[in-house]
Amino acid sequence: HRLQLADDKHIDDAWPVVCEPFVQWVLEDKFVNGRPAWEKVGVQFTDDVTPYEEMKIKLLNGSHLALTYLGFLKGYRFVHDTMNDPLFVRYIRAYMDKDVTPQLASVPGIDLEGYKDTLIERFSNQAIADQLERVCSDGSSKFPKFTVPTINRLIVDQGNFQRASLVVAAWALYLKGVDENGVTYTIPDPRAEFCQGLVADDALITQRLLQVEEIFGLAIPQSSEFVAAFEQNLADLRALGVSGTLEKILANGL
């Protein structure tokens, strides 16, 4: 990269920082005594960042969780590996389009379809080499922020739970510490011992896992439709594997 920078830009940099092309910086325009003209370098100013935060959390972070535990169970170890699998791409796009997008308010200056296209492209970028283990980490603290709000809204809207419940079912099986190829791994979560205890008894996974209020709140374990979808996906992951479960869900087309 040093040589490329010197040849292309005639810049001698001993330690150039390489990054992906995508950049997004949204700030609330609420400065007390003026501000730099950051809009000249691409910063987007707005009166309220809330819709941008919700878009990022539910589409980017939520989709990351949706693919990471499934991918790890399948035996993949990088985010781009999952995106090389057409089943994962179709599943993640369906999750974005059918489960998340209807929940989002209009986001000024953002084309949501283009934003989702960009996410798929970024997830597919093998040059980033983003490790699934990193995305898998701290699941017990990520679910309340990135996935549970989407599920809660689906409950209110009486939506379809197939895809969203699969995210939780994949995490439950991931907590067992062995992928579908028989490879064992450690759980990178400060509460790993507690979380693994929740899934130690197969007959009690639903009762123990979904009843943890600080992770899943109150609405999820009380939704019989969600619980049924969760249990079906958990059974399918065991019987059909990751690919078979994705094929079944995608075939339903809901």
Residue pairs with C-beta under 8 A, 6 or more apart in sequence:
1 16
1 18
2 12
2 13
2 14
2 15
2 16
5 11
5 13
5 16
6 12
6 13
20 122
20 125
20 127
20 128
22 118
22 122
23 42
24 44
25 38
25 42
25 43
25 44
26 43
26 44
26 45
26 46
26 49
26 52
27 38
27 43
27 44
27 45
27 46
27 49
28 45
28 46
28 47
28 48
28 49
29 35
29 45
29 46
29 47
30 47
38 45
39 45
44 109
46 52
46 108
46 109
51 104
51 105
51 106
51 107
51 108
52 107
52 110
54 104
54 105
55 104
55 107
55 110
55 112
55 115
57 145
57 146
57 149
58 100
58 103
58 104
58 146
58 149
58 150
59 96
59 100
59 101
59 104
59 115
59 116
59 119
60 119
61 142
61 145
61 146
62 95
62 100
62 146
62 147
62 150
63 92
63 95
63 96
63 100
63 119
63 123
64 79
64 123
64 135
64 146
65 135
65 139
65 142
65 143
65 146
65 147
65 167
65 171
66 91
66 92
66 95
66 147
66 163
66 166
66 167
67 79
67 82
67 83
67 88
67 91
67 92
67 123
68 79
68 82
68 132
68 135
68 136
69 136
69 139
69 167
69 170
69 171
69 173
69 174
70 82
70 88
70 91
70 166
70 170
70 242
70 246
71 79
71 81
71 82
71 88
71 132
72 132
72 133
72 136
72 174
72 179
72 185
73 170
73 173
73 174
73 179
73 180
73 237
73 242
74 82
74 85
74 179
74 180
74 241
74 242
74 243
75 179
75 180
75 181
75 183
76 82
76 85
76 132
77 131
77 132
77 133
78 126
78 129
78 130
78 131
78 132
79 123
79 128
79 130
79 131
79 132
79 135
80 123
80 124
80 125
80 126
80 128
80 129
80 130
81 132
82 88
82 123
82 132
83 89
83 120
83 123
83 124
84 124
85 243
87 243
87 246
87 247
87 250
88 246
89 120
90 246
90 250
91 163
91 166
91 246
91 249
91 250
92 120
92 123
93 116
93 120
94 163
94 250
95 163
95 164
96 116
96 119
97 116
98 160
98 163
98 254
99 150
99 154
99 159
99 160
99 163
99 164
100 150
101 112
101 116
102 157
102 159
103 150
103 153
103 157
104 112
122 128
133 185
133 188
136 174
136 188
137 188
137 189
138 188
138 189
138 190
139 171
139 174
139 189
139 195
140 189
140 190
140 191
140 194
140 195
140 215
141 189
141 191
143 168
143 171
143 215
143 216
144 214
144 215
144 216
144 217
147 164
147 167
147 168
148 215
148 216
148 217
148 220
150 164
151 161
151 164
151 165
151 168
151 219
151 220
151 226
152 217
152 219
152 220
153 159
154 160
154 161
154 164
154 226
155 219
155 220
155 223
155 225
155 226
160 254
161 223
161 225
161 226
161 229
161 230
162 229
162 233
162 249
162 252
162 254
163 249
164 226
165 226
165 229
165 230
165 232
165 233
166 233
166 245
166 249
168 209
168 210
168 216
168 230
169 230
169 233
169 234
169 237
170 233
170 237
170 242
172 198
172 199
172 205
172 209
172 234
173 199
173 234
173 237
173 238
174 187
175 187
175 195
175 196
175 198
175 199
176 196
176 199
177 184
177 185
177 186
177 187
177 196
178 184
178 185
179 185
180 241
180 242
186 192
187 195
187 196
189 195
197 208
198 205
198 208
198 209
198 212
199 205
199 208
199 209
201 208
205 234
206 227
206 230
206 231
206 234
209 216
210 216
210 220
210 221
210 227
210 230
211 221
220 226
221 227
233 245
233 249
236 244
236 245
236 248
237 245
240 247
240 248
